[in-house]
């Protein structure tokens, strides 16, 4: 009888120990599961927040209208600017573009065409732009350029957009005097109005360096020696990218969908980008800037 009682007591004691052990194991498992769930939720939340930040940054878009003639239209310059911005680091803005193109004329012709459908003045009012790039004919007299640039600037201001003056290259037969005339009238007005200057023609000069050969000069022109070739248009785009965003174009893509394959190689792109960035800093700085020179191209 006593043996049976002791045996029962031992069984009950073992049962309590077993239940206690199970309870401890269950608690540890529950703790581990809870910790795992908490970590998983934290990671998932971090991914969502990071993704949202990337999406927010990627949607930081600058809307730009290009008002110009064939200098802007050749090789679809606005599309090249858009492609450069698309290739930039994720924390930089993207650019979307619109175009108001009229061949064979300049600011005076754009303005006097009125406000009809798709005319430059109506395009400026058509939607919310952040910047409007205005490009004149390379042969416009200073007085005419100033008069119509001011009219466009006033119209752009009324829409709360900002003006960018785009100074192109001159024709090859007017090198270098034609480049100087175009640059100076744009630079003077840029400083007067306090607006960015995209000095495309002077970026060509900076790329060429001193005393370029005829072959070196023609490498940036189209066959007519007046319009930009693919390389010349690429330099224009780099200057405009910097004028619009304030960022350097150095390191951006050289593979542009609207240009011929290998029209701009990686090595050439770096030289073009460097020349464009240096010229941007020089044109838009109120203080004299000492800048590195770019080696004259070999082809």
Buried (B, 14 or more C-beta within 10 A) or exposed (E): EEEEEEEEEEEEEEEEEEEEEEEEEEEEEEEEEEEEEEEEEEEEEEEEEEEEEEEEBBEEEBBBBBBBBBBBBBBBBBBBBBBBBBBBEEEBBBBBBBBBBBEEBBBBBBBEBEEEEEBBBBBBEBEEBBBBBBBBBBEBEEEBBBBBBBBBBEBBBEBEBBBBBBBBBBBBEBBBEBBBBBBEBBBEBBEEBEBBBBBBBBBBBBBBBEEBEEEBBBBBBBEEBBBBBBBBBBBBBBBBBBBBBEBBBBEBBBBBEBBEEEBBEEEBBBBBBBBBBBBBEBBBEEEEEEBEEBEBBEE
